[in-house]
Amino acid sequence: MTGLLTSHLSLLTSCDPTLPPLRGQMEIGRDPYAVFVGGDGPNSDLYAVRPEGGSPVRITFTNVAELAPALSPDGGGLAFLRGTSLTDSTPASVWVMNLLSGGERELVLPKGAGAPGDIGWGPRGKSLIVSASKGLYRFNAPPADPDPHPIPAAERVRAESSFAVLLGDPVFTRVVPCKARRDLCVVGATGKPRLLAQAVEDPVRWGGDSVAFFVGARLQIRPLGPGRPRILMMTSAPERPRGMTFFPGTRER
């Protein structure tokens, strides 16, 4: 597995002499782990944590904001947005980090695309979808040439599904905003929204059998079937955790 991940996600590291950010902490592509945004103000960072909780591991150390993390389907790549400047956290650029090497690559939007918004991975992890203020764009994932190009109207719905929180294995429903602010609903085959939770934010697919969302500064993990919700207990957590993304791991259980 490690060899395949290295081949598929080897980034240009010759100009970026970094170390694996989770070395000795988690086995990339095998262990389950989550990545989230932590810190307030204009210079938030990204942190990793195990699904059972514990102390988060900081994985970015810049002086500008890192936002909107998205783990690749194989858990080896981490896409995210970076802020404009030391004093402005408005997203300005798109990056991909190889969690095996720590190397990063910027994915440069075409001229005139505007500022980036959402970012997501294609189903097999070979492409990334980026929404910008002037359109929707597809990039090849590293190590391939990025080759960004606009997504035609006929493919937009499918491409935008990369931003959706899809639940179940196989998928049977998705999370959508309710009419009431900060309430979350789910929509299945009937197309009729049903209330999922109130006064929560930042939903995330938590494997094939659960959904998670933030209740204040705590992440609640709720089974899709029978079972009780639980809180992800973190020690020495950064201020204002948010924007969680999750890789369920590949180890046999």
Secondary structure, 3 states (H helix, E strand, C coil): CHHHHHHHHCCCCCCCCCCCCCCCCCCCCCCCEEEEEECCCCCCEEEEEECCEEEEEECCCCCCCEEEEEECCCCCEEEEEEEEECCEEEEEEEEEEECCCCCEEEECCCCCCCCEEEEEECCCCCEEEEEECCEEEEEECCCCCCCCEECCHHHHHHHHHHHCEEECCCCCEEEEECCCCCCEEEECCCCCCEEEECCCEEEEECCCCEEEEEECCEEEEEECCCCCCEECCECCCCCCCEEEEEECCCCCC
